[in-house]
Amino acid sequence: MPFCLLLSVACAPKAPAAASPELAAPSVELDARTALEATARGDSPAAARPDVRLALGEAWAREAERRELDALGRHIAAYDACFDTPDCVPAFLEPDLGDAGIAWRRAGARFRQALELDPDGERAADAAYGLAWSWRALGEDRLADAVLCWLLMRHPESAYRRDALLLRGEFDWSAYDHAPEAYDYAAAWSHGIEMYGAVAADPEEPLRAFARYREGWFWYSTGEYGRSIDTFKEAVDESSPRPGAAPVVPMQGEALQALVKDYADAGAIDEGPCFGAPAARPVIEQMLARLADTYVEQGKWDQAIETWRRLASGDGADRLTYEAHILELYVALGRTDEVVAETARLRAWAEGVPLTPAQDEALEHGLRESAFTLHRAARAHRPDLYPAALALYAEHQARWPGVRNTPAIAWGRAVALEESGDRAAARGAYAALLTSAPNGMYARDCAAALARLGAPSAPSAP
């Protein structure tokens, strides 16, 4: 069966496409400058040898790549010069790949001839993949896909199997870029799932996580959010190095970001598959943490707080950190009543529990910011909050007497005492801070405050 007919029977296009050249050799004048081209165009027996045609295809492919690089180099130079040229718009500049296209057509013609001469030979797969790559370089994805389909059917064990599957999947992935209006996207997505899934199924394939990631997006496009989420989680799992497992190109970051969008669009965070499973929880926690950050970036404060609270409701080591995030957001938003309630919740969770250094740091940060926030609110319009602010200042001083922020806490407590009317306690607080840090940043202010309050024996400031 002729090669072109075989393509038309076994590998019909998945959807209508724009008009494309036939698979027959393009009518371009072949370069006769090389001895190899001269041999191929002559009447000698060598002209009918598939290895000669294949060698010519490879030579023209290398020439096409060289011409592409030259064209891109000229394009970069023109792009840079455009900024200094009146009425020149850099975005309108396109590289001139005309010469490269001629070379790719010549390469494709020779690859096709080699394949027609010996479709089952030792190097038939080389010729088929070269032909597909030539069509791809010319923007003829439909024809390239047909050749790759033939390659997978006729030579399923070839060294090009993985690359052919991935390339066919990429054609489905990029269908939006060039498909006509009548394109059957559902068929393309299903086909892409099949191609990427076949690659990802190989436990020794280095690109298996990448293939799962692409497959997950196809499931997302079809509206199968559950399958999409599961597939992205598989990409995350495959990206984690495991003893004895084959090396893999990691896609953990990309897959987690995709999970964020998947969960947000599906609207099913609570009903997420395997959310409570111990093995899956670390992945889901990372995903939810990114989702909360995304909500903050979008200004969706309530959604971010809801997500952090869901994370804080677990028994993970980071629960106090998530609670501190909630408190910090309430502080930033100036929602004083929520700050009071959240502070109480944060203190209750930390009470009587051995804390890790990271948890202790989160608690210190949360109580410090809460104290400052309540103090500002009390000074501005809520004098009833002075007791709560003073209690937090005192607790912070008792818990963390030697941290970097202790002077600021001590100064804030002294000011709050003075503002609330407890002048005697304020004098003691100012004097204690000045005595502990006579050369500190608050020394002069403490001395001035003691003089203002009429302290009988104010320490002398430097």
TORKOL-4160 file (C-alpha; in steps of 0.2 Angstrom, whole numbers, padded with zeros to 4 digits, m for minus):
462
<pt num="1" X="0000" Y="0000" Z="0000"/>
<pt num="2" X="0007" Y="0017" Z="m0004"/>
<pt num="3" X="0013" Y="0027" Z="0010"/>
<pt num="4" X="0001" Y="0042" Z="0007"/>
<pt num="5" X="m0014" Y="0030" Z="0005"/>
<pt num="6" X="m0009" Y="0021" Z="0021"/>
<pt num="7" X="m0009" Y="0038" Z="0030"/>
<pt num="8" X="m0026" Y="0043" Z="0024"/>
<pt num="9" X="m0034" Y="0026" Z="0029"/>
<pt num="10" X="m0026" Y="0022" Z="0046"/>
<pt num="11" X="m0022" Y="0040" Z="0053"/>
<pt num="12" X="m0037" Y="0051" Z="0048"/>
<pt num="13" X="m0036" Y="0068" Z="0055"/>
<pt num="14" X="m0045" Y="0070" Z="0072"/>
<pt num="15" X="m0054" Y="0086" Z="0066"/>
<pt num="16" X="m0056" Y="0097" Z="0051"/>
<pt num="17" X="m0041" Y="0108" Z="0048"/>
<pt num="18" X="m0036" Y="0122" Z="0036"/>
<pt num="19" X="m0031" Y="0117" Z="0019"/>
<pt num="20" X="m0014" Y="0110" Z="0019"/>
<pt num="21" X="m0002" Y="0104" Z="0005"/>
<pt num="22" X="m0003" Y="0086" Z="0000"/>
<pt num="23" X="0009" Y="0073" Z="0007"/>
<pt num="24" X="0017" Y="0072" Z="m0010"/>
<pt num="25" X="0035" Y="0080" Z="m0013"/>
<pt num="26" X="0033" Y="0099" Z="m0013"/>
<pt num="27" X="0037" Y="0107" Z="m0030"/>
<pt num="28" X="0053" Y="0116" Z="m0025"/>
<pt num="29" X="0069" Y="0116" Z="m0035"/>
<pt num="30" X="0081" Y="0105" Z="m0025"/>
<pt num="31" X="0099" Y="0111" Z="m0023"/>
<pt num="32" X="0111" Y="0102" Z="m0034"/>
<pt num="33" X="0127" Y="0109" Z="m0027"/>
<pt num="34" X="0131" Y="0094" Z="m0016"/>
<pt num="35" X="0137" Y="0077" Z="m0023"/>
<pt num="36" X="0124" Y="0069" Z="m0013"/>
<pt num="37" X="0110" Y="0078" Z="m0021"/>
<pt num="38" X="0118" Y="0075" Z="m0038"/>
<pt num="39" X="0118" Y="0057" Z="m0034"/>
<pt num="40" X="0100" Y="0057" Z="m0028"/>
<pt num="41" X="0094" Y="0066" Z="m0044"/>
<pt num="42" X="0104" Y="0055" Z="m0056"/>
<pt num="43" X="0100" Y="0039" Z="m0065"/>
<pt num="44" X="0112" Y="0028" Z="m0055"/>
<pt num="45" X="0106" Y="0014" Z="m0044"/>
<pt num="46" X="0111" Y="0025" Z="m0029"/>
<pt num="47" X="0097" Y="0036" Z="m0033"/>
<pt num="48" X="0084" Y="0023" Z="m0027"/>
<pt num="49" X="0093" Y="0019" Z="m0011"/>
<pt num="50" X="0083" Y="0024" Z="0005"/>
<pt num="51" X="0099" Y="0028" Z="0015"/>
<pt num="52" X="0104" Y="0041" Z="0002"/>
<pt num="53" X="0087" Y="0049" Z="0003"/>
<pt num="54" X="0088" Y="0049" Z="0022"/>
<pt num="55" X="0105" Y="0056" Z="0023"/>
<pt num="56" X="0099" Y="0070" Z="0012"/>
<pt num="57" X="0084" Y="0073" Z="0023"/>
<pt num="58" X="0095" Y="0074" Z="0038"/>
<pt num="59" X="0107" Y="0086" Z="0029"/>
<pt num="60" X="0093" Y="0098" Z="0024"/>
<pt num="61" X="0086" Y="0097" Z="0042"/>
<pt num="62" X="0102" Y="0103" Z="0049"/>
<pt num="63" X="0103" Y="0117" Z="0035"/>
<pt num="64" X="0085" Y="0122" Z="0040"/>
<pt num="65" X="0090" Y="0123" Z="0058"/>
<pt num="66" X="0105" Y="0134" Z="0054"/>
<pt num="67" X="0094" Y="0145" Z="0043"/>
<pt num="68" X="0082" Y="0147" Z="0058"/>
<pt num="69" X="0096" Y="0152" Z="0070"/>
<pt num="70" X="0102" Y="0165" Z="0057"/>
<pt num="71" X="0084" Y="0172" Z="0055"/>
<pt num="72" X="0082" Y="0173" Z="0073"/>
<pt num="73" X="0098" Y="0182" Z="0075"/>
<pt num="74" X="0093" Y="0195" Z="0062"/>
<pt num="75" X="0076" Y="0197" Z="0071"/>
<pt num="76" X="0084" Y="0200" Z="0088"/>
<pt num="77" X="0096" Y="0213" Z="0080"/>
<pt num="78" X="0081" Y="0222" Z="0071"/>
<pt num="79" X="0070" Y="0221" Z="0087"/>
<pt num="80" X="0084" Y="0230" Z="0097"/>
<pt num="81" X="0086" Y="0243" Z="0083"/>
<pt num="82" X="0068" Y="0246" Z="0082"/>
<pt num="83" X="0068" Y="0255" Z="0099"/>
<pt num="84" X="0079" Y="0268" Z="0092"/>
<pt num="85" X="0069" Y="0270" Z="0075"/>
<pt num="86" X="0055" Y="0282" Z="0073"/>
<pt num="87" X="0038" Y="0274" Z="0070"/>
<pt num="88" X="0045" Y="0257" Z="0073"/>
<pt num="89" X="0034" Y="0245" Z="0084"/>
<pt num="90" X="0044" Y="0231" Z="0090"/>
<pt num="91" X="0029" Y="0220" Z="0093"/>
<pt num="92" X="0025" Y="0220" Z="0075"/>
<pt num="93" X="0041" Y="0213" Z="0070"/>
<pt num="94" X="0042" Y="0195" Z="0065"/>
<pt num="95" X="0057" Y="0184" Z="0060"/>
<pt num="96" X="0059" Y="0180" Z="0042"/>
<pt num="97" X="0059" Y="0161" Z="0041"/>
<pt num="98" X="0056" Y="0160" Z="0022"/>
<pt num="99" X="0073" Y="0152" Z="0019"/>
<pt num="100" X="0072" Y="0140" Z="0033"/>
<pt num="101" X="0055" Y="0135" Z="0027"/>
<pt num="102" X="0062" Y="0130" Z="0010"/>
<pt num="103" X="0075" Y="0120" Z="0018"/>
<pt num="104" X="0062" Y="0111" Z="0029"/>
<pt num="105" X="0052" Y="0107" Z="0013"/>
<pt num="106" X="0067" Y="0100" Z="0005"/>
<pt num="107" X="0071" Y="0089" Z="0020"/>
<pt num="108" X="0053" Y="0083" Z="0021"/>
<pt num="109" X="0053" Y="0078" Z="0003"/>
<pt num="110" X="0069" Y="0068" Z="0005"/>
<pt num="111" X="0062" Y="0060" Z="0021"/>
<pt num="112" X="0046" Y="0055" Z="0013"/>
<pt num="113" X="0055" Y="0047" Z="m0002"/>
<pt num="114" X="0066" Y="0037" Z="0010"/>
<pt num="115" X="0050" Y="0031" Z="0019"/>
<pt num="116" X="0042" Y="0026" Z="0002"/>
<pt num="117" X="0057" Y="0017" Z="m0004"/>
<pt num="118" X="0058" Y="0006" Z="0012"/>
<pt num="119" X="0043" Y="0008" Z="0025"/>
<pt num="120" X="0049" Y="m0007" Z="0035"/>
<pt num="121" X="0068" Y="m0004" Z="0034"/>
<pt num="122" X="0080" Y="m0002" Z="0049"/>
<pt num="123" X="0079" Y="0017" Z="0048"/>
<pt num="124" X="0061" Y="0019" Z="0043"/>
<pt num="125" X="0057" Y="0026" Z="0060"/>
<pt num="126" X="0071" Y="0039" Z="0057"/>
<pt num="127" X="0063" Y="0044" Z="0041"/>
<pt num="128" X="0045" Y="0045" Z="0048"/>
<pt num="129" X="0050" Y="0055" Z="0063"/>
<pt num="130" X="0061" Y="0067" Z="0052"/>
<pt num="131" X="0046" Y="0069" Z="0040"/>
<pt num="132" X="0034" Y="0073" Z="0055"/>
<pt num="133" X="0047" Y="0085" Z="0062"/>
<pt num="134" X="0048" Y="0094" Z="0045"/>
<pt num="135" X="0029" Y="0096" Z="0044"/>
<pt num="136" X="0029" Y="0102" Z="0062"/>
<pt num="137" X="0042" Y="0115" Z="0058"/>
<pt num="138" X="0031" Y="0121" Z="0043"/>
<pt num="139" X="0016" Y="0123" Z="0054"/>
<pt num="140" X="0007" Y="0108" Z="0047"/>
<pt num="141" X="0003" Y="0099" Z="0063"/>
<pt num="142" X="m0011" Y="0089" Z="0055"/>
<pt num="143" X="0000" Y="0081" Z="0043"/>
<pt num="144" X="0014" Y="0079" Z="0056"/>
<pt num="145" X="0001" Y="0070" Z="0067"/>
<pt num="146" X="m0004" Y="0058" Z="0053"/>
<pt num="147" X="0014" Y="0053" Z="0051"/>
<pt num="148" X="0017" Y="0051" Z="0069"/>
<pt num="149" X="0001" Y="0040" Z="0070"/>
<pt num="150" X="0008" Y="0029" Z="0056"/>
<pt num="151" X="0025" Y="0028" Z="0065"/>
<pt num="152" X="0017" Y="0022" Z="0081"/>
<pt num="153" X="0006" Y="0009" Z="0072"/>
<pt num="154" X="0019" Y="0003" Z="0060"/>
<pt num="155" X="0034" Y="0003" Z="0072"/>
<pt num="156" X="0027" Y="0003" Z="0089"/>
<pt num="157" X="0044" Y="m0002" Z="0097"/>
<pt num="158" X="0054" Y="0011" Z="0089"/>
<pt num="159" X="0065" Y="0023" Z="0099"/>
<pt num="160" X="0054" Y="0037" Z="0094"/>
<pt num="161" X="0038" Y="0030" Z="0103"/>
<pt num="162" X="0040" Y="0042" Z="0118"/>
<pt num="163" X="0043" Y="0057" Z="0107"/>
<pt num="164" X="0030" Y="0053" Z="0095"/>
<pt num="165" X="0017" Y="0052" Z="0109"/>
<pt num="166" X="0022" Y="0068" Z="0117"/>
<pt num="167" X="0022" Y="0077" Z="0101"/>
<pt num="168" X="0005" Y="0071" Z="0096"/>
<pt num="169" X="m0001" Y="0077" Z="0113"/>
<pt num="170" X="0007" Y="0094" Z="0110"/>
<pt num="171" X="m0003" Y="0096" Z="0094"/>
<pt num="172" X="m0019" Y="0094" Z="0104"/>
<pt num="173" X="m0012" Y="0105" Z="0118"/>
<pt num="174" X="m0009" Y="0119" Z="0105"/>
<pt num="175" X="m0025" Y="0117" Z="0095"/>
<pt num="176" X="m0031" Y="0134" Z="0101"/>
<pt num="177" X="m0017" Y="0143" Z="0092"/>
<pt num="178" X="m0022" Y="0138" Z="0074"/>
<pt num="179" X="m0038" Y="0127" Z="0074"/>
<pt num="180" X="m0052" Y="0133" Z="0063"/>
<pt num="181" X="m0069" Y="0137" Z="0070"/>
<pt num="182" X="m0076" Y="0119" Z="0067"/>
<pt num="183" X="m0062" Y="0111" Z="0077"/>
<pt num="184" X="m0068" Y="0097" Z="0088"/>
<pt num="185" X="m0059" Y="0101" Z="0104"/>
<pt num="186" X="m0068" Y="0087" Z="0114"/>
<pt num="187" X="m0060" Y="0075" Z="0103"/>
<pt num="188" X="m0043" Y="0083" Z="0104"/>
<pt num="189" X="m0043" Y="0084" Z="0123"/>
<pt num="190" X="m0048" Y="0065" Z="0124"/>
<pt num="191" X="m0034" Y="0061" Z="0111"/>
<pt num="192" X="m0022" Y="0072" Z="0122"/>
<pt num="193" X="m0027" Y="0062" Z="0137"/>
<pt num="194" X="m0023" Y="0046" Z="0128"/>
<pt num="195" X="m0006" Y="0052" Z="0122"/>
<pt num="196" X="0001" Y="0059" Z="0138"/>
<pt num="197" X="m0007" Y="0045" Z="0148"/>
<pt num="198" X="0003" Y="0032" Z="0138"/>
<pt num="199" X="0019" Y="0042" Z="0142"/>
<pt num="200" X="0015" Y="0044" Z="0160"/>
<pt num="201" X="0011" Y="0025" Z="0162"/>
<pt num="202" X="0030" Y="0021" Z="0160"/>
<pt num="203" X="0037" Y="0021" Z="0178"/>
<pt num="204" X="0055" Y="0023" Z="0170"/>
<pt num="205" X="0050" Y="0038" Z="0159"/>
<pt num="206" X="0059" Y="0054" Z="0165"/>
<pt num="207" X="0045" Y="0065" Z="0159"/>
<pt num="208" X="0031" Y="0055" Z="0167"/>
<pt num="209" X="0027" Y="0069" Z="0179"/>
<pt num="210" X="0027" Y="0082" Z="0165"/>
<pt num="211" X="0015" Y="0070" Z="0155"/>
<pt num="212" X="0003" Y="0068" Z="0171"/>
<pt num="213" X="0003" Y="0087" Z="0172"/>
<pt num="214" X="m0002" Y="0090" Z="0154"/>
<pt num="215" X="m0015" Y="0076" Z="0156"/>
<pt num="216" X="m0022" Y="0084" Z="0171"/>
<pt num="217" X="m0025" Y="0100" Z="0161"/>
<pt num="218" X="m0034" Y="0090" Z="0148"/>
<pt num="219" X="m0046" Y="0082" Z="0161"/>
<pt num="220" X="m0049" Y="0100" Z="0168"/>
<pt num="221" X="m0053" Y="0106" Z="0150"/>
<pt num="222" X="m0066" Y="0092" Z="0149"/>
<pt num="223" X="m0074" Y="0097" Z="0165"/>
<pt num="224" X="m0068" Y="0082" Z="0174"/>
<pt num="225" X="m0062" Y="0091" Z="0190"/>
<pt num="226" X="m0061" Y="0076" Z="0200"/>
<pt num="227" X="m0050" Y="0066" Z="0188"/>
<pt num="228" X="m0040" Y="0082" Z="0185"/>
<pt num="229" X="m0036" Y="0084" Z="0203"/>
<pt num="230" X="m0031" Y="0066" Z="0205"/>
<pt num="231" X="m0020" Y="0068" Z="0190"/>
<pt num="232" X="m0011" Y="0084" Z="0196"/>
<pt num="233" X="m0009" Y="0075" Z="0213"/>
<pt num="234" X="0000" Y="0061" Z="0204"/>
<pt num="235" X="0011" Y="0073" Z="0195"/>
<pt num="236" X="0016" Y="0080" Z="0212"/>
<pt num="237" X="0019" Y="0062" Z="0219"/>
<pt num="238" X="0029" Y="0057" Z="0204"/>
<pt num="239" X="0040" Y="0073" Z="0206"/>
<pt num="240" X="0045" Y="0068" Z="0224"/>
<pt num="241" X="0062" Y="0058" Z="0223"/>
<pt num="242" X="0060" Y="0040" Z="0230"/>
<pt num="243" X="0073" Y="0027" Z="0234"/>
<pt num="244" X="0075" Y="0015" Z="0220"/>
<pt num="245" X="0064" Y="0025" Z="0208"/>
<pt num="246" X="0070" Y="0031" Z="0191"/>
<pt num="247" X="0075" Y="0050" Z="0190"/>
<pt num="248" X="0061" Y="0061" Z="0184"/>
<pt num="249" X="0059" Y="0079" Z="0178"/>
<pt num="250" X="0050" Y="0087" Z="0193"/>
<pt num="251" X="0033" Y="0096" Z="0190"/>
<pt num="252" X="0028" Y="0099" Z="0208"/>
<pt num="253" X="0027" Y="0118" Z="0208"/>
<pt num="254" X="0017" Y="0118" Z="0192"/>
<pt num="255" X="0006" Y="0104" Z="0198"/>
<pt num="256" X="0002" Y="0113" Z="0214"/>
<pt num="257" X="m0002" Y="0129" Z="0206"/>
<pt num="258" X="m0014" Y="0119" Z="0194"/>
<pt num="259" X="m0022" Y="0111" Z="0209"/>
<pt num="260" X="m0025" Y="0129" Z="0216"/>
<pt num="261" X="m0035" Y="0134" Z="0201"/>
<pt num="262" X="m0043" Y="0117" Z="0200"/>
<pt num="263" X="m0050" Y="0118" Z="0217"/>
<pt num="264" X="m0055" Y="0136" Z="0216"/>
<pt num="265" X="m0064" Y="0133" Z="0199"/>
<pt num="266" X="m0072" Y="0117" Z="0205"/>
<pt num="267" X="m0078" Y="0125" Z="0221"/>
<pt num="268" X="m0076" Y="0109" Z="0230"/>
<pt num="269" X="m0062" Y="0112" Z="0243"/>
<pt num="270" X="m0072" Y="0103" Z="0257"/>
<pt num="271" X="m0076" Y="0088" Z="0246"/>
<pt num="272" X="m0059" Y="0087" Z="0238"/>
<pt num="273" X="m0054" Y="0068" Z="0235"/>
<pt num="274" X="m0043" Y="0061" Z="0249"/>
<pt num="275" X="m0043" Y="0077" Z="0258"/>
<pt num="276" X="m0042" Y="0068" Z="0275"/>
<pt num="277" X="m0031" Y="0054" Z="0270"/>
<pt num="278" X="m0014" Y="0055" Z="0279"/>
<pt num="279" X="m0004" Y="0051" Z="0263"/>
<pt num="280" X="m0013" Y="0065" Z="0253"/>
<pt num="281" X="m0014" Y="0078" Z="0267"/>
<pt num="282" X="0003" Y="0086" Z="0265"/>
<pt num="283" X="0000" Y="0089" Z="0246"/>
<pt num="284" X="m0017" Y="0096" Z="0250"/>
<pt num="285" X="m0010" Y="0107" Z="0263"/>
<pt num="286" X="0003" Y="0114" Z="0251"/>
<pt num="287" X="m0011" Y="0117" Z="0238"/>
<pt num="288" X="m0023" Y="0126" Z="0251"/>
<pt num="289" X="m0009" Y="0137" Z="0257"/>
<pt num="290" X="m0005" Y="0142" Z="0239"/>
<pt num="291" X="m0024" Y="0145" Z="0237"/>
<pt num="292" X="m0025" Y="0156" Z="0252"/>
<pt num="293" X="m0010" Y="0166" Z="0245"/>
<pt num="294" X="m0019" Y="0168" Z="0228"/>
<pt num="295" X="m0035" Y="0174" Z="0237"/>
<pt num="296" X="m0024" Y="0187" Z="0246"/>
<pt num="297" X="m0016" Y="0193" Z="0229"/>
<pt num="298" X="m0034" Y="0194" Z="0222"/>
<pt num="299" X="m0040" Y="0204" Z="0237"/>
<pt num="300" X="m0052" Y="0190" Z="0242"/>
<pt num="301" X="m0049" Y="0192" Z="0261"/>
<pt num="302" X="m0064" Y="0182" Z="0267"/>
<pt num="303" X="m0059" Y="0167" Z="0256"/>
<pt num="304" X="m0041" Y="0168" Z="0261"/>
<pt num="305" X="m0046" Y="0168" Z="0279"/>
<pt num="306" X="m0058" Y="0153" Z="0277"/>
<pt num="307" X="m0044" Y="0143" Z="0268"/>
<pt num="308" X="m0032" Y="0147" Z="0282"/>
<pt num="309" X="m0044" Y="0143" Z="0295"/>
<pt num="310" X="m0047" Y="0126" Z="0287"/>
<pt num="311" X="m0028" Y="0123" Z="0287"/>
<pt num="312" X="m0027" Y="0129" Z="0305"/>
<pt num="313" X="m0042" Y="0117" Z="0310"/>
<pt num="314" X="m0030" Y="0102" Z="0307"/>
<pt num="315" X="m0017" Y="0095" Z="0319"/>
<pt num="316" X="m0002" Y="0099" Z="0308"/>
<pt num="317" X="0013" Y="0107" Z="0315"/>
<pt num="318" X="0009" Y="0123" Z="0305"/>
<pt num="319" X="m0008" Y="0126" Z="0313"/>
<pt num="320" X="m0002" Y="0141" Z="0324"/>
<pt num="321" X="0007" Y="0148" Z="0308"/>
<pt num="322" X="m0010" Y="0148" Z="0299"/>
<pt num="323" X="m0019" Y="0155" Z="0313"/>
<pt num="324" X="m0006" Y="0169" Z="0314"/>
<pt num="325" X="m0009" Y="0172" Z="0296"/>
<pt num="326" X="m0027" Y="0175" Z="0299"/>
<pt num="327" X="m0023" Y="0187" Z="0314"/>
<pt num="328" X="m0011" Y="0196" Z="0303"/>
<pt num="329" X="m0024" Y="0199" Z="0289"/>
<pt num="330" X="m0036" Y="0205" Z="0302"/>
<pt num="331" X="m0023" Y="0217" Z="0308"/>
<pt num="332" X="m0019" Y="0223" Z="0290"/>
<pt num="333" X="m0038" Y="0226" Z="0287"/>
<pt num="334" X="m0040" Y="0235" Z="0304"/>
<pt num="335" X="m0054" Y="0224" Z="0309"/>
<pt num="336" X="m0052" Y="0226" Z="0328"/>
<pt num="337" X="m0066" Y="0215" Z="0334"/>
<pt num="338" X="m0060" Y="0201" Z="0324"/>
<pt num="339" X="m0042" Y="0204" Z="0330"/>
<pt num="340" X="m0048" Y="0202" Z="0348"/>
<pt num="341" X="m0057" Y="0186" Z="0344"/>
<pt num="342" X="m0043" Y="0179" Z="0334"/>
<pt num="343" X="m0030" Y="0183" Z="0347"/>
<pt num="344" X="m0040" Y="0174" Z="0360"/>
<pt num="345" X="m0041" Y="0159" Z="0349"/>
<pt num="346" X="m0023" Y="0159" Z="0345"/>
<pt num="347" X="m0018" Y="0160" Z="0364"/>
<pt num="348" X="m0030" Y="0146" Z="0368"/>
<pt num="349" X="m0023" Y="0135" Z="0355"/>
<pt num="350" X="m0005" Y="0138" Z="0361"/>
<pt num="351" X="m0009" Y="0136" Z="0380"/>
<pt num="352" X="m0002" Y="0121" Z="0388"/>
<pt num="353" X="0005" Y="0114" Z="0372"/>
<pt num="354" X="0024" Y="0111" Z="0368"/>
<pt num="355" X="0028" Y="0122" Z="0354"/>
<pt num="356" X="0042" Y="0120" Z="0340"/>
<pt num="357" X="0053" Y="0135" Z="0337"/>
<pt num="358" X="0043" Y="0139" Z="0322"/>
<pt num="359" X="0027" Y="0139" Z="0331"/>
<pt num="360" X="0034" Y="0149" Z="0345"/>
<pt num="361" X="0039" Y="0162" Z="0333"/>
<pt num="362" X="0022" Y="0162" Z="0325"/>
<pt num="363" X="0014" Y="0165" Z="0342"/>
<pt num="364" X="0026" Y="0179" Z="0346"/>
<pt num="365" X="0023" Y="0187" Z="0330"/>
<pt num="366" X="0004" Y="0186" Z="0332"/>
<pt num="367" X="0003" Y="0192" Z="0349"/>
<pt num="368" X="0015" Y="0207" Z="0346"/>
<pt num="369" X="0005" Y="0213" Z="0331"/>
<pt num="370" X="m0011" Y="0210" Z="0340"/>
<pt num="371" X="m0005" Y="0221" Z="0354"/>
<pt num="372" X="0000" Y="0235" Z="0343"/>
<pt num="373" X="m0016" Y="0234" Z="0333"/>
<pt num="374" X="m0027" Y="0235" Z="0349"/>
<pt num="375" X="m0017" Y="0249" Z="0356"/>
<pt num="376" X="m0019" Y="0259" Z="0340"/>
<pt num="377" X="m0038" Y="0256" Z="0340"/>
<pt num="378" X="m0039" Y="0261" Z="0359"/>
<pt num="379" X="m0029" Y="0277" Z="0355"/>
<pt num="380" X="m0040" Y="0281" Z="0340"/>
<pt num="381" X="m0058" Y="0277" Z="0345"/>
<pt num="382" X="m0059" Y="0262" Z="0356"/>
<pt num="383" X="m0053" Y="0266" Z="0374"/>
<pt num="384" X="m0061" Y="0250" Z="0380"/>
<pt num="385" X="m0047" Y="0240" Z="0372"/>
<pt num="386" X="m0034" Y="0247" Z="0383"/>
<pt num="387" X="m0035" Y="0233" Z="0395"/>
<pt num="388" X="m0034" Y="0220" Z="0381"/>
<pt num="389" X="m0019" Y="0228" Z="0374"/>
<pt num="390" X="m0010" Y="0230" Z="0391"/>
<pt num="391" X="m0013" Y="0212" Z="0394"/>
<pt num="392" X="m0005" Y="0207" Z="0378"/>
<pt num="393" X="0010" Y="0218" Z="0381"/>
<pt num="394" X="0012" Y="0210" Z="0398"/>
<pt num="395" X="0010" Y="0193" Z="0392"/>
<pt num="396" X="0023" Y="0196" Z="0378"/>
<pt num="397" X="0036" Y="0203" Z="0390"/>
<pt num="398" X="0033" Y="0188" Z="0402"/>
<pt num="399" X="0035" Y="0175" Z="0388"/>
<pt num="400" X="0049" Y="0182" Z="0377"/>
<pt num="401" X="0059" Y="0194" Z="0388"/>
<pt num="402" X="0074" Y="0193" Z="0377"/>
<pt num="403" X="0068" Y="0194" Z="0359"/>
<pt num="404" X="0073" Y="0207" Z="0347"/>
<pt num="405" X="0056" Y="0216" Z="0349"/>
<pt num="406" X="0056" Y="0217" Z="0368"/>
<pt num="407" X="0060" Y="0236" Z="0369"/>
<pt num="408" X="0046" Y="0240" Z="0357"/>
<pt num="409" X="0034" Y="0230" Z="0367"/>
<pt num="410" X="0040" Y="0238" Z="0383"/>
<pt num="411" X="0038" Y="0255" Z="0376"/>
<pt num="412" X="0021" Y="0252" Z="0369"/>
<pt num="413" X="0015" Y="0246" Z="0386"/>
<pt num="414" X="0022" Y="0261" Z="0395"/>
<pt num="415" X="0013" Y="0273" Z="0383"/>
<pt num="416" X="m0003" Y="0263" Z="0384"/>
<pt num="417" X="m0002" Y="0264" Z="0403"/>
<pt num="418" X="0000" Y="0283" Z="0402"/>
<pt num="419" X="m0014" Y="0285" Z="0389"/>
<pt num="420" X="m0026" Y="0274" Z="0400"/>
<pt num="421" X="m0023" Y="0286" Z="0415"/>
<pt num="422" X="m0012" Y="0274" Z="0426"/>
<pt num="423" X="0002" Y="0287" Z="0428"/>
<pt num="424" X="0011" Y="0278" Z="0442"/>
<pt num="425" X="0012" Y="0262" Z="0433"/>
<pt num="426" X="0018" Y="0272" Z="0417"/>
<pt num="427" X="0032" Y="0280" Z="0427"/>
<pt num="428" X="0038" Y="0263" Z="0433"/>
<pt num="429" X="0037" Y="0256" Z="0415"/>
<pt num="430" X="0047" Y="0270" Z="0408"/>
<pt num="431" X="0060" Y="0269" Z="0422"/>
<pt num="432" X="0062" Y="0250" Z="0419"/>
<pt num="433" X="0064" Y="0252" Z="0401"/>
<pt num="434" X="0077" Y="0266" Z="0403"/>
<pt num="435" X="0086" Y="0256" Z="0416"/>
<pt num="436" X="0087" Y="0240" Z="0406"/>
<pt num="437" X="0093" Y="0249" Z="0390"/>
<pt num="438" X="0101" Y="0266" Z="0395"/>
<pt num="439" X="0108" Y="0268" Z="0377"/>
<pt num="440" X="0093" Y="0260" Z="0368"/>
<pt num="441" X="0083" Y="0269" Z="0355"/>
<pt num="442" X="0069" Y="0273" Z="0367"/>
<pt num="443" X="0081" Y="0281" Z="0381"/>
<pt num="444" X="0078" Y="0299" Z="0377"/>
<pt num="445" X="0059" Y="0296" Z="0375"/>
<pt num="446" X="0059" Y="0288" Z="0391"/>
<pt num="447" X="0068" Y="0302" Z="0400"/>
<pt num="448" X="0056" Y="0314" Z="0392"/>
<pt num="449" X="0041" Y="0304" Z="0398"/>
<pt num="450" X="0048" Y="0303" Z="0416"/>
<pt num="451" X="0051" Y="0322" Z="0416"/>
<pt num="452" X="0033" Y="0325" Z="0409"/>
<pt num="453" X="0025" Y="0313" Z="0423"/>
<pt num="454" X="0035" Y="0322" Z="0436"/>
<pt num="455" X="0046" Y="0307" Z="0442"/>
<pt num="456" X="0055" Y="0311" Z="0457"/>
<pt num="457" X="0071" Y="0303" Z="0452"/>
<pt num="458" X="0072" Y="0300" Z="0433"/>
<pt num="459" X="0087" Y="0291" Z="0427"/>
<pt num="460" X="0098" Y="0302" Z="0417"/>
<pt num="461" X="0098" Y="0299" Z="0398"/>
<pt num="462" X="0114" Y="0300" Z="0388"/>
